[in-house]
Amino acid sequence: MPVVSRNIWTNGRKFMGNLVPGLLSFPFAATGLWLWRPDEPLAIMPLALLAAFPLCGWFALAFFGLWSNGAMRTELGQRYGRERGAASGSVLFAGIARPGFRSLLDPHEDIALLIFYPEELEVYGEKLQFRIQRSHIQRVALRPNTHSWIGLGGWIAFECGEQSFVAESRQNDALIANRWERKRLAKGLERWRETGVI
């Protein structure tokens, strides 16, 4: 079995999730600015390239913003398996954060496996690890985050007093795919909260 790296959710991986989309979209802006001339301010090619910049940036973020996501999911799963054996509940790989967490690199404070058992939720992150009784979770609800501003994501909030936290699915390797499944996933998790079945 491959050896798990000491650190999984590194600043380098967070940075690459922003850098790769930037590298893919920045040439459009740079070329547009280079071609633009004050004496021809409405020339089509420079304006088209400048207009393409945010559009290409959105698509690049949608598909490449979760840099190394699959590798991190595998590494964290291997670490869990070595420490605790096979998970007996349904597992969701997610980025999580506690109330008040803020970061310029990424909205996720940690990456974690959320393991749903009939009577409790286990959160197994690289750094954050805890369990919550299902009966202590008052509600599962949708909340916005920085990805929501551009239509590419959002939180699923687990409201449970002092143990409240938010999660954003990273089950798929593309932000857009996780966004498409967000409402369905939240409904399924609310059903689990009510019945213990996911």
Secondary structure, DSSP 8 states (H G I E B T S, - for coil): -----S-SS-HHHHHHHHHHHHHHHHHHHHHHHHH-BTTBTT-HHHHHHHHHHHHHHHHHHHHHSSTTHHHHHHHHHHHHHHHH-S--SEEEEEEEE-TT---SS-S-SEEEEEEE-SSEEEEEESS-EEEEEGGG--EEEEE--GGGGGTS--EEEEE-GGG-EEEEE-SSSSHHHHHHHHHHHHHHHHHHHHHS--
